[in-house]
Amino acid sequence: MDPTYSYNPEKNFQQGDNTEAMTLPPGPNGPVGTVWIDLEKETFGLHGTEDPHLVGKEQSHGCIRLTNWDATELAGMVSRGVEVSFVD
């Protein structure tokens, strides 16, 4: 809950011309919103977003974006070690 956002261009995708590592403070308007649910694959997760109107309309770099309220509800329903499956 209330995650900071850490970016490292050596681990993450390239964000524009940014080549520097950075950490942004937590908050609902941050890149990962109010919740980060970590997945086994490094840098991938389910998370909130500062732009709920873009959920389902904008590409991601592997993460699943949810509205902050849906991410918060989901976080209350899962626990560490729960298996996540993506079904088409």
C-alpha positions in Angstrom: 0.0 0.0 0.0 1.2 3.5 -0.8 4.3 2.4 -2.7 7.1 4.6 -3.8 7.9 4.4 -7.5 11.5 3.4 -8.3 12.8 3.6 -11.8 16.2 2.2 -13.0 16.8 2.3 -16.7 19.1 -0.7 -16.4 16.2 -2.8 -15.1 13.1 -1.1 -16.4 12.0 0.0 -19.8 13.5 3.3 -21.1 11.3 6.3 -20.2 11.8 8.9 -22.9 15.3 10.4 -22.7 15.7 9.6 -19.0 18.9 7.7 -18.3 19.0 8.3 -14.5 17.6 6.2 -11.7 14.9 7.9 -9.6 12.4 7.3 -6.8 9.1 9.1 -6.6 7.2 9.5 -3.4 4.0 7.5 -2.7 0.6 8.9 -3.4 -2.5 8.4 -5.6 -1.1 10.6 -8.4 2.1 8.6 -8.7 2.8 6.2 -11.6 1.7 3.2 -9.6 -1.1 4.8 -7.8 -2.0 3.8 -4.2 -1.2 0.0 -4.5 1.5 -2.2 -5.9 0.9 -5.9 -6.0 4.3 -7.5 -6.9 4.5 -10.3 -9.4 7.2 -12.9 -9.6 8.8 -11.4 -12.7 11.0 -8.5 -11.7 9.5 -5.0 -12.3 6.0 -6.5 -13.2 3.0 -5.9 -11.0 -0.7 -5.1 -10.7 -1.1 -1.5 -9.6 -3.2 1.6 -9.4 -2.8 4.5 -11.8 -3.0 8.3 -11.6 -5.0 8.3 -14.8 -8.0 6.0 -14.3 -9.6 7.2 -17.6 -6.7 5.5 -19.5 -7.2 2.0 -17.9 -7.7 -0.4 -20.9 -6.8 2.3 -23.4 -3.1 2.7 -23.1 -0.3 0.2 -23.5 1.8 -0.9 -20.5 5.3 -2.3 -20.3 4.0 -5.5 -18.7 2.1 -4.3 -15.7 -1.7 -4.5 -15.2 -3.1 -1.1 -14.4 -6.3 -0.8 -12.4 -8.1 2.2 -10.9 -6.8 3.1 -7.5 -10.1 2.0 -5.9 -10.0 -1.4 -7.7 -6.3 -2.0 -6.9 -7.0 -1.2 -3.2 -10.0 -3.6 -3.2 -7.9 -6.4 -4.9 -5.0 -5.9 -2.5 -7.4 -6.6 0.4 -8.5 -9.9 -1.3 -5.0 -11.4 -1.9 -2.0 -12.3 0.2 1.7 -13.0 -0.4 2.2 -16.2 -2.4 -1.2 -16.2 -4.1 -1.0 -17.7 -7.6 -1.8 -15.3 -10.4 -3.0 -16.7 -13.8 -3.8 -14.6 -16.9 -6.5 -16.3 -18.9 -7.5 -15.3 -22.4 
